[in-house]
Amino acid sequence: MSKSLPQLRIINRLHVLRAERRITQEQLAKEIGVTRATIIAIEGGNYNPSLELAFRIACYFKTDINMIFSIKEEIK
C-alpha cells in the first residue's frame, strides 16, 4: 500500500514586503512586468507564480525567494 503524500500549499509574504516598502500592487506589477491582477492573485494565494516570476519578485525586493515564499504541508 502506498503512503499518501501531504498536500503542499505555497504561502507568501508579498503583501508584508510591499507594506514595508510602501508600494502599491500596481507599482510592484509595473516593476516586475505583470498585471495588478497577478499581484492580487499571488497575495491572495489563488495563483502560484512561475519560478521565473518568483525570482523576479525576489530580485526586486533584493532578497531570497525563501524569504517571500514558503511551503506549508497539509495532511488530508
N, C-alpha and C positions, 0 to 999 in steps of 0.2 A: 504494500500500500504506500502510495507516495504522500509525502508530507505537504500540506498546503502552505504556500508561501504567503507572508503577510502582504497586505496592500501597502504601497508606498505613496505617501501624499507629500508633494512638494509645497513647502511653506516659504514665505519670503518676508523680508523686512524693507521692501521697496518704499512703502509709504513712510516709514520711520526715517530712512535716509533722505527722502525728499523733504520731509518736515525739518530735518536738521539743516538742510541747505536752503530752506525756504524757497523752493521752486515748485511750480505748478506741474500738474500732469502734462499739460500742453507744452511747457518749456522742455521737460525731460523728453517727451516724444520727439520734438523737433531736433534736439541734440543727438539723439541716437537713431533717428531715421525711421520712426514708426508713427502710427496714429495715436491720438489720445485714447481711443477706444482700446487699443492694445494695452496701454498702461493700466487703464481701468480694469481690464480683464486679468492682467497679471496680478495686480494688487488684490483683487477680489478672489483670487485662487481659482478662477474659471479658465485660465489659459496658462500652460507651461511654455515658457519661451524656448526657442531652439538654443542649442549650445552656443551658436554664433551670437545670438541676441543676448544671452546671459553674459557672455564675455564683453559685449559692447557696453552693457549696463555696468558691469564691474569696472571696466576701464574708465567710464565716465565718472564713477564715484571714487576712482583710484583705490580700489580695494579688491580683495579676493572674492571670487564667486561664492565661496562658503560663508562669507560674512553677509551675503544677501539671501542666498537660497540654502535651504536645508531640507532634510527628509525626515518625515515622521512615519514610523511604521504603525500600521493599524491592523490588529488581528481581527479577523471576521469569522 
